[in-house]
Amino acid sequence: MSIALNSLRAVAYAIVTSPYIFILIIFAIMFHRQNKRVVMMQKMIIGDKLHSSFELTMSQVVFGILGGIIGSIMLSYLGVTFDENTSIELVFLISIFLVIMNPRFICFSYSAAILGFISILLEIMREMYNVDVKSLSFLNIDVVALMTLIAILHFVEGILVMVDGSKGSIPIFTKKDNRIIGGFALKRYWALPVAVALIVNSSMYSLNDVISIKNWNTLLSPSTPFSIIRNAAIFLMPFYGVIGYSSITFTKTKREKSISSGIMIMIYSVLLFIFARLAILNIFFKLFVVIFAPVAHEAMLYVQRYKEVNENPKYVSDERGMMVLEVAPNSPAYDMGIKSGDLLIEVNHQKIFKEDDIIKTIREASNIAWFKIKRATGKLEEIRYKNMNNSKKLGIVFVPTSVPDESVVVKLDSNRFQEVLDKLKGNDK
């Protein structure tokens, strides 16, 4: 219990204490600016926002803090520790640098692989060639602890993606096999306050800040031998890390996509954790896990891209009717119970082939409209809606059968479908 309480205290310190609180505020401002653009795009396409930018931002901040708490407790109970002279914060700094190069490299798998590989090279130089570069000693990272840290962060990421990854989605369209297909672009970030345990031997820390190594009763032994750290103590140092999730889907609902992505990330994290613990054995396993982290991550992205390209699209309008991609909240369609994935077949018993048919039929009707809907489950329903306000938009984003010249939908050639996925998806996890 003391481990959990100390982890919670360290995370709380990162939330309410200067300068950490200013870091959290900066992240919140960045998230809010991004969410304002998301809401603007939703209004352009849907006609209304699905959530306010404030709601989207608070969701990211709150879930990020909860994720940081979960990750910190897991790291502490698993005995993940680093030497106080090790610059573990370089993982986060390298990640920021990689993001500047390409946003898809925000994942810690890449920054940890770079830092771990450098540490292994220094270890080889030291053990095999007796060359010890003192000026680079801060790069001597415990690879086992480092990759375990990355595995836990990915496990937390998988949880966050499943819980919060579908929010702030934007309807998108492209063309495949001479058909317009609809889908969703998903993009979310979370700032995690993570408490990382440092093994300290110096006197620069007060007794109130450190915990005796004898009281550090973890599930797994630290990768640093106890004989070396017998007289040491543990200090929980808070860091802020940013986890990002960016994806598109044309074959699943936005909720299904976030859940499937989250599960894949968690599977990846478990495999990475297993190989990280095997790295205790020798340097070859260390080298393997450092290579495995980015390669397996890229393989995971490739599998998801492959599925999106080769599986059948979910949102397609055809001769049966118009496919509903998204429904605006507080709209007539929302009040009628129309949902994403429904197929609108008839309006007032007239067959529907394009969106103009819907508008024309409603305008010609009285204040009552009948909608024949085929649900995603295959069930046919007829919905009666009274007091139809002809001046108010229906609030539905349909998948068009053709794209008008003046439209926010971009026309794309079918043979560029893979290129579209790569550009829109970015970091599909």
ChimeraX attribute file (.defattr): number of C-alpha atoms within 10 A of each C-alpha:
attribute: neighborCount
match mode: 1-to-1
recipient: residues
	/A:1	8
	/A:2	11
	/A:3	19
	/A:4	16
	/A:5	11
	/A:6	20
	/A:7	29
	/A:8	19
	/A:9	16
	/A:10	24
	/A:11	27
	/A:12	16
	/A:13	17
	/A:14	25
	/A:15	20
	/A:16	12
	/A:17	10
	/A:18	10
	/A:19	10
	/A:20	17
	/A:21	14
	/A:22	14
	/A:23	15
	/A:24	20
	/A:25	13
	/A:26	12
	/A:27	20
	/A:28	19
	/A:29	13
	/A:30	13
	/A:31	22
	/A:32	20
	/A:33	14
	/A:34	17
	/A:35	22
	/A:36	16
	/A:37	12
	/A:38	23
	/A:39	22
	/A:40	17
	/A:41	19
	/A:42	20
	/A:43	15
	/A:44	12
	/A:45	20
	/A:46	22
	/A:47	19
	/A:48	19
	/A:49	19
	/A:50	22
	/A:51	17
	/A:52	16
	/A:53	21
	/A:54	15
	/A:55	15
	/A:56	22
	/A:57	26
	/A:58	14
	/A:59	15
	/A:60	25
	/A:61	21
	/A:62	14
	/A:63	19
	/A:64	25
	/A:65	22
	/A:66	17
	/A:67	22
	/A:68	28
	/A:69	24
	/A:70	21
	/A:71	25
	/A:72	32
	/A:73	21
	/A:74	22
	/A:75	24
	/A:76	23
	/A:77	18
	/A:78	19
	/A:79	22
	/A:80	25
	/A:81	25
	/A:82	25
	/A:83	19
	/A:84	17
	/A:85	15
	/A:86	16
	/A:87	15
	/A:88	22
	/A:89	14
	/A:90	15
	/A:91	21
	/A:92	19
	/A:93	13
	/A:94	19
	/A:95	23
	/A:96	20
	/A:97	14
	/A:98	18
	/A:99	14
	/A:100	12
	/A:101	11
	/A:102	12
	/A:103	16
	/A:104	17
	/A:105	21
	/A:106	24
	/A:107	26
	/A:108	27
	/A:109	26
	/A:110	23
	/A:111	24
	/A:112	26
	/A:113	24
	/A:114	17
	/A:115	21
	/A:116	26
	/A:117	19
	/A:118	16
	/A:119	20
	/A:120	21
	/A:121	13
	/A:122	20
	/A:123	18
	/A:124	15
	/A:125	14
	/A:126	13
	/A:127	11
	/A:128	9
	/A:129	9
	/A:130	10
	/A:131	12
	/A:132	14
	/A:133	10
	/A:134	8
	/A:135	7
	/A:136	11
	/A:137	14
	/A:138	15
	/A:139	19
	/A:140	20
	/A:141	24
	/A:142	22
	/A:143	27
	/A:144	27
	/A:145	24
	/A:146	21
	/A:147	29
	/A:148	25
	/A:149	26
	/A:150	24
	/A:151	29
	/A:152	22
	/A:153	28
	/A:154	26
	/A:155	25
	/A:156	26
	/A:157	31
	/A:158	26
	/A:159	22
	/A:160	25
	/A:161	29
	/A:162	19
	/A:163	15
	/A:164	20
	/A:165	29
	/A:166	23
	/A:167	20
	/A:168	24
	/A:169	23
	/A:170	24
	/A:171	23
	/A:172	20
	/A:173	23
	/A:174	23
	/A:175	20
	/A:176	17
	/A:177	10
	/A:178	13
	/A:179	15
	/A:180	22
	/A:181	23
	/A:182	26
	/A:183	25
	/A:184	25
	/A:185	20
	/A:186	24
	/A:187	25
	/A:188	23
	/A:189	23
	/A:190	28
	/A:191	23
	/A:192	31
	/A:193	27
	/A:194	28
	/A:195	28
	/A:196	25
	/A:197	24
	/A:198	21
	/A:199	23
	/A:200	22
	/A:201	16
	/A:202	9
	/A:203	7
	/A:204	7
	/A:205	12
	/A:206	8
	/A:207	11
	/A:208	7
	/A:209	13
	/A:210	18
	/A:211	19
	/A:212	15
	/A:213	17
	/A:214	13
	/A:215	11
	/A:216	17
	/A:217	15
	/A:218	15
	/A:219	11
	/A:220	12
	/A:221	15
	/A:222	18
	/A:223	17
	/A:224	18
	/A:225	9
	/A:226	13
	/A:227	7
	/A:228	8
	/A:229	17
	/A:230	12
	/A:231	12
	/A:232	18
	/A:233	22
	/A:234	24
	/A:235	26
	/A:236	22
	/A:237	18
	/A:238	24
	/A:239	18
	/A:240	20
	/A:241	22
	/A:242	18
	/A:243	20
	/A:244	23
	/A:245	26
	/A:246	20
	/A:247	27
	/A:248	31
	/A:249	28
	/A:250	26
	/A:251	21
	/A:252	20
	/A:253	18
	/A:254	24
	/A:255	17
	/A:256	14
	/A:257	24
	/A:258	29
	/A:259	21
	/A:260	18
	/A:261	24
	/A:262	25
	/A:263	19
	/A:264	19
	/A:265	24
	/A:266	21
	/A:267	17
	/A:268	19
	/A:269	26
	/A:270	16
	/A:271	15
	/A:272	26
	/A:273	23
	/A:274	14
	/A:275	22
	/A:276	27
	/A:277	19
	/A:278	16
	/A:279	22
	/A:280	17
	/A:281	11
	/A:282	9
	/A:283	14
	/A:284	13
	/A:285	17
	/A:286	24
	/A:287	17
	/A:288	14
	/A:289	28
	/A:290	28
	/A:291	17
	/A:292	18
	/A:293	25
	/A:294	20
	/A:295	15
	/A:296	16
	/A:297	19
	/A:298	16
	/A:299	11
	/A:300	19
	/A:301	20
	/A:302	14
	/A:303	13
	/A:304	19
	/A:305	20
	/A:306	13
	/A:307	13
	/A:308	19
	/A:309	16
	/A:310	9
	/A:311	11
	/A:312	12
	/A:313	17
	/A:314	18
	/A:315	25
	/A:316	23
	/A:317	24
	/A:318	17
	/A:319	11
	/A:320	14
	/A:321	22
	/A:322	26
	/A:323	28
	/A:324	23
	/A:325	28
	/A:326	25
	/A:327	24
	/A:328	23
	/A:329	17
	/A:330	11
	/A:331	16
	/A:332	20
	/A:333	17
	/A:334	16
	/A:335	12
	/A:336	13
	/A:337	10
	/A:338	22
	/A:339	18
	/A:340	19
	/A:341	21
	/A:342	23
	/A:343	26
	/A:344	26
	/A:345	21
	/A:346	22
	/A:347	22
	/A:348	18
	/A:349	13
	/A:350	14
	/A:351	17
	/A:352	21
	/A:353	19
	/A:354	18
	/A:355	16
	/A:356	9
	/A:357	14
	/A:358	20
	/A:359	14
	/A:360	11
	/A:361	18
	/A:362	19
	/A:363	14
	/A:364	10
	/A:365	14
	/A:366	13
	/A:367	13
	/A:368	13
	/A:369	18
	/A:370	17
	/A:371	20
	/A:372	21
	/A:373	24
	/A:374	21
	/A:375	16
	/A:376	14
	/A:377	8
	/A:378	10
	/A:379	9
	/A:380	15
	/A:381	12
	/A:382	16
	/A:383	15
	/A:384	12
	/A:385	15
	/A:386	12
	/A:387	10
	/A:388	16
	/A:389	14
	/A:390	14
	/A:391	7
	/A:392	9
	/A:393	13
	/A:394	19
	/A:395	20
	/A:396	24
	/A:397	20
	/A:398	25
	/A:399	26
	/A:400	23
	/A:401	20
	/A:402	13
	/A:403	16
	/A:404	11
	/A:405	9
	/A:406	7
	/A:407	9
	/A:408	13
	/A:409	15
	/A:410	14
	/A:411	15
	/A:412	15
	/A:413	13
	/A:414	16
	/A:415	12
	/A:416	12
	/A:417	16
	/A:418	14
	/A:419	11
	/A:420	17
	/A:421	21
	/A:422	14
	/A:423	10
	/A:424	18
	/A:425	22
	/A:426	18
	/A:427	21
	/A:428	24
	/A:429	30
